[in-house]
């Protein structure tokens, strides 16, 4: 979107007022985020990879709502609709939230076009978070593409544990089709310096790339860890998660020690529309984080 395509300051202020009035006209004061979205203002927009942006946002009416890693908010673009986006900032930082968004349909395109000072509606957070207390032994964090966004808050939390458990091995395996698609690549060195092992991989060799080449499940299988006592957090395309989970089980990881998040299937976050149904599971009601045994059968059903 060019500068000339952006609404004028006066128009944006009018839209902001309309947005605020739309979501407060019922007089709801319950504080329930399912009933009353909160208006937020964009503080900054960071381009991450081609078509992917991170919004730094704060509410206009107070402090951000606390959340746990992997929880999801519904981000509303005025006049267009809502999209379920996981919170990608650290859960221990309480002065703002960050959302990493890939431009795809009309809603995410509108969200990615927001600029500092623009406003949006947010309700949430929703859903079951990563069960970080259940992690034991060595930990593998496996991310494919945009899948690192729902994992980043867990990475921050695990970095904090490494200060107290320096002998614990936590390995992040992050993959993308091309090197320019590796999410948060500028942070890998910092994470590595704080004790996180980072293995970045791309699908096929390319000029100037000296890192790993191969799919995330294959790179995971090459790791030398205490697999029978290990745990895993996995997020990415469905087929990548299924293959990675099966590979981890083959290596000796207990199926129940493998957690996945399926937030990309969410539509309303209220359990009413049925869009996120996978067999007996409603992702917004039962997830987005689930253990592999809870969702494995549904992930093997071929779509028609």
C-alpha positions as CSV (number, residue, x, y, z in Angstrom):
1,X,0.0,0.0,0.0
2,X,1.5,3.4,-1.0
3,X,1.3,6.5,1.0
4,X,-1.4,7.9,-1.2
5,X,-3.5,4.8,-0.5
6,X,-3.4,5.4,3.3
7,X,-6.4,7.2,4.8
8,X,-5.7,10.8,6.1
9,X,-5.0,11.4,9.7
10,X,-8.5,12.8,10.2
11,X,-10.1,9.8,8.5
12,X,-8.1,7.4,10.7
13,X,-9.3,9.3,13.8
14,X,-12.9,9.1,12.6
15,X,-12.5,5.3,11.9
16,X,-11.0,4.9,15.4
17,X,-14.0,6.7,17.0
18,X,-16.4,4.5,15.0
19,X,-14.5,1.4,16.0
20,X,-14.6,2.4,19.7
21,X,-18.3,3.2,19.5
22,X,-19.1,0.0,17.7
23,X,-17.6,-2.1,20.4
24,X,-18.9,-0.1,23.4
25,X,-22.4,0.8,22.2
26,X,-24.0,-2.1,24.2
27,X,-22.6,-0.7,27.4
28,X,-21.0,-4.1,28.3
29,X,-18.7,-3.7,31.3
30,X,-18.2,-7.4,32.2
31,X,-14.6,-7.4,31.1
32,X,-15.2,-10.7,29.3
33,X,-13.0,-10.6,26.2
34,X,-15.5,-12.8,24.4
35,X,-18.1,-10.1,24.7
36,X,-16.1,-6.9,24.8
37,X,-13.1,-6.4,22.5
38,X,-10.5,-3.9,23.6
39,X,-9.3,-1.2,21.2
40,X,-5.5,-1.3,20.8
41,X,-3.1,1.1,19.1
42,X,-0.2,0.0,17.0
43,X,3.2,1.2,18.4
44,X,5.4,-0.2,15.7
45,X,5.4,-2.5,12.7
46,X,8.4,-4.7,12.0
47,X,8.9,-6.5,8.7
48,X,10.1,-10.0,9.4
49,X,10.2,-12.0,6.1
50,X,8.5,-11.4,2.8
51,X,4.8,-10.9,3.6
52,X,5.2,-11.3,7.3
53,X,5.0,-8.5,9.9
54,X,5.1,-8.1,13.6
55,X,2.7,-5.6,15.3
56,X,3.6,-4.2,18.6
57,X,0.3,-3.1,20.2
58,X,-1.0,-1.7,23.5
59,X,-4.6,-1.1,24.7
60,X,-5.9,2.4,24.7
61,X,-7.7,1.8,28.1
62,X,-5.1,0.4,30.4
63,X,-2.6,-2.5,30.7
64,X,-2.4,-5.4,28.3
65,X,-4.3,-8.5,29.3
66,X,-2.0,-11.2,30.8
67,X,-1.5,-14.3,28.7
68,X,0.4,-17.6,28.7
69,X,2.6,-18.9,25.9
70,X,0.7,-20.1,22.8
71,X,-2.6,-18.4,23.7
72,X,-4.4,-16.7,20.9
73,X,-6.2,-13.4,20.4
74,X,-8.8,-12.5,17.9
75,X,-7.5,-9.4,16.0
76,X,-10.2,-7.3,14.3
77,X,-9.7,-5.2,11.2
78,X,-12.4,-2.6,11.2
79,X,-15.1,-3.3,8.6
80,X,-13.4,-6.5,7.4
81,X,-13.4,-9.1,10.2
82,X,-11.3,-11.0,12.7
83,X,-8.4,-13.4,12.5
84,X,-7.0,-15.7,15.2
85,X,-3.3,-14.8,15.9
86,X,-1.1,-16.1,18.6
87,X,0.7,-13.7,20.9
88,X,4.4,-13.9,19.9
89,X,6.0,-11.7,22.6
90,X,7.3,-12.8,26.0
91,X,4.6,-13.6,28.6
92,X,6.8,-12.0,31.2
93,X,6.7,-8.6,29.5
94,X,3.5,-6.8,30.6
95,X,3.6,-3.5,28.9
96,X,2.7,-4.6,25.3
97,X,1.8,-7.6,23.1
98,X,3.3,-8.6,19.8
99,X,1.6,-10.4,17.0
100,X,3.4,-11.9,14.0
101,X,1.1,-12.0,11.0
102,X,1.5,-13.5,7.5
103,X,-0.4,-11.6,4.8
104,X,-2.8,-14.0,3.2
105,X,-6.5,-13.2,3.0
106,X,-8.4,-9.9,3.3
107,X,-8.2,-9.7,7.1
108,X,-4.5,-10.4,7.5
109,X,-3.8,-8.1,4.5
110,X,-5.6,-5.3,6.4
111,X,-3.8,-6.0,9.6
112,X,-0.4,-6.1,7.9
113,X,-1.2,-2.7,6.3
114,X,-1.6,-1.0,9.7
115,X,0.9,1.7,10.6
116,X,2.0,3.2,14.0
117,X,-0.9,5.1,15.5
118,X,-3.6,3.0,13.8
119,X,-6.1,1.1,15.9
120,X,-7.6,-2.3,15.9
121,X,-9.9,-4.4,18.1
122,X,-8.5,-7.3,20.1
123,X,-10.4,-9.9,22.2
124,X,-8.7,-12.6,24.2
125,X,-6.5,-14.3,25.0
126,X,-8.0,-17.7,24.4
127,X,-7.1,-21.3,24.6
128,X,-4.9,-23.8,26.4
129,X,-1.2,-22.7,26.5
130,X,2.0,-24.8,26.2
131,X,2.3,-26.9,29.3
132,X,5.8,-25.8,30.1
133,X,5.7,-27.4,33.5
134,X,5.3,-30.8,31.8
135,X,8.5,-30.5,29.9
136,X,11.2,-32.7,31.2
137,X,14.7,-33.8,30.2
138,X,16.1,-32.4,26.9
139,X,13.6,-30.2,25.0
140,X,13.2,-29.9,21.3
141,X,11.3,-26.9,19.8
142,X,10.5,-27.8,16.2
143,X,9.1,-25.0,14.0
144,X,8.2,-24.8,10.4
145,X,7.8,-21.5,8.6
146,X,5.4,-19.1,10.4
147,X,5.1,-21.8,13.1
148,X,7.9,-20.2,15.1
149,X,5.5,-17.3,16.0
150,X,3.3,-19.4,18.4
151,X,6.6,-20.9,19.8
152,X,8.5,-17.7,20.4
153,X,6.9,-16.9,23.8
154,X,7.8,-20.5,24.9
155,X,11.3,-19.9,23.7
156,X,11.5,-16.8,25.9
157,X,10.2,-18.8,28.9
158,X,12.7,-21.6,28.2
159,X,15.6,-19.2,28.0
160,X,14.7,-18.1,31.5
161,X,14.9,-21.7,32.8
162,X,18.3,-22.1,31.2
163,X,19.8,-19.5,33.6
164,X,18.9,-21.9,36.5
165,X,19.5,-25.2,34.6
166,X,22.6,-24.6,32.5
167,X,23.1,-28.3,31.9
168,X,19.7,-28.7,30.3
169,X,19.7,-29.0,26.5
170,X,17.0,-27.0,24.7
171,X,17.3,-27.2,20.9
172,X,15.3,-25.1,18.5
173,X,15.0,-26.6,15.0
174,X,13.5,-23.9,12.7
175,X,13.0,-24.5,9.0
176,X,11.7,-22.6,6.0
177,X,11.6,-23.0,2.2
178,X,14.3,-20.3,1.7
179,X,16.7,-18.5,3.9
180,X,14.9,-15.2,3.5
181,X,11.8,-16.9,5.0
182,X,13.5,-17.9,8.3
183,X,11.4,-16.1,11.0
184,X,13.2,-14.0,13.6
185,X,16.6,-14.9,12.1
186,X,18.1,-11.8,13.6
187,X,17.5,-13.2,17.1
188,X,19.1,-16.6,16.7
189,X,22.6,-15.4,17.8
190,X,21.2,-13.8,20.9
191,X,19.2,-16.9,21.8
192,X,22.3,-19.0,21.2
193,X,24.3,-16.8,23.5
194,X,21.8,-17.4,26.2
195,X,22.1,-21.2,26.0
196,X,19.6,-22.2,23.3
197,X,20.9,-24.4,20.6
198,X,19.6,-23.3,17.3
199,X,19.6,-25.4,14.1
200,X,18.2,-23.4,11.2
201,X,17.5,-25.3,8.0
202,X,16.0,-24.6,4.5
203,X,14.3,-27.0,2.1
204,X,16.9,-26.8,-0.7
205,X,20.4,-25.5,-1.2
206,X,20.8,-21.9,-2.4
207,X,23.7,-19.6,-3.2
208,X,25.3,-18.1,-0.1
209,X,23.6,-20.4,2.4
210,X,26.1,-22.3,4.5
211,X,23.6,-23.7,7.1
212,X,21.7,-27.0,7.1
213,X,19.6,-28.2,4.2
214,X,16.7,-30.5,4.8
215,X,13.2,-30.7,6.3
216,X,12.6,-30.0,10.0
217,X,11.7,-33.7,10.9
218,X,15.0,-34.9,9.3
219,X,17.1,-32.3,11.1
220,X,15.3,-33.3,14.4
221,X,16.2,-37.0,13.8
222,X,19.9,-36.1,13.4
223,X,20.1,-34.6,16.9
224,X,21.8,-36.7,19.6
225,X,19.7,-36.3,22.6
226,X,18.4,-38.4,25.5
227,X,15.3,-39.2,23.6
228,X,13.5,-41.5,26.0
229,X,13.5,-38.7,28.6
230,X,13.0,-35.8,26.1
231,X,10.0,-33.5,25.5
232,X,8.9,-31.6,22.4
233,X,7.0,-28.5,21.3
234,X,6.0,-28.5,17.6
235,X,4.3,-26.0,15.3
236,X,4.1,-25.7,11.6
237,X,2.1,-27.1,8.6
238,X,0.0,-30.1,9.6
239,X,2.0,-32.6,7.6
240,X,5.2,-31.3,9.1
241,X,3.8,-31.6,12.6
242,X,2.6,-35.1,12.0
243,X,5.8,-36.3,10.5
244,X,7.9,-34.7,13.2
245,X,5.8,-36.2,15.9
246,X,6.0,-39.7,14.4
247,X,9.8,-39.3,14.0
248,X,10.1,-38.2,17.6
249,X,8.2,-41.3,18.7
250,X,10.4,-43.5,16.6
251,X,13.4,-42.0,18.4
252,X,11.9,-42.9,21.7
253,X,10.0,-39.8,22.9
254,X,6.9,-40.6,24.8
255,X,3.8,-39.6,22.7
256,X,2.3,-37.7,25.6
257,X,5.5,-35.6,25.9
258,X,4.9,-34.1,22.4
259,X,2.8,-31.0,22.3
260,X,1.4,-29.3,19.2
261,X,-0.5,-26.2,18.6
262,X,-3.2,-25.9,15.9
263,X,-4.2,-22.3,16.2
264,X,-4.3,-21.7,12.5
265,X,-7.6,-23.6,12.3
266,X,-9.4,-21.2,14.7
267,X,-12.1,-18.9,13.4
268,X,-14.3,-17.4,16.2
269,X,-12.6,-18.5,19.4
270,X,-16.1,-19.1,21.0
271,X,-16.7,-22.8,20.0
272,X,-19.8,-21.8,18.0
273,X,-18.9,-21.7,14.3
274,X,-17.4,-25.2,14.0
275,X,-14.7,-24.0,11.6
276,X,-11.9,-25.5,13.8
277,X,-13.5,-28.9,14.3
278,X,-11.1,-31.8,13.9
279,X,-13.0,-35.0,14.6
280,X,-14.3,-34.7,18.2
281,X,-12.0,-31.7,18.9
282,X,-12.8,-28.0,18.6
283,X,-9.5,-26.3,18.5
284,X,-10.7,-23.1,20.2
285,X,-12.4,-25.1,23.0
286,X,-9.9,-27.9,23.5
287,X,-6.7,-26.3,22.2
288,X,-4.9,-24.8,20.5
289,X,-2.2,-26.8,22.3
290,X,-2.8,-30.5,22.6
291,X,-0.6,-33.5,23.1
292,X,0.0,-35.7,20.1
293,X,-2.2,-38.6,21.3
294,X,-5.2,-36.2,21.6
295,X,-5.1,-35.2,18.0
296,X,-3.0,-37.8,16.1
297,X,-6.0,-39.7,14.6
298,X,-7.7,-36.5,13.3
299,X,-4.5,-35.3,11.7
300,X,-4.4,-38.5,9.6
301,X,-7.9,-37.9,8.1
302,X,-7.5,-36.9,4.5
303,X,-9.5,-33.8,3.4
304,X,-11.8,-34.2,0.5
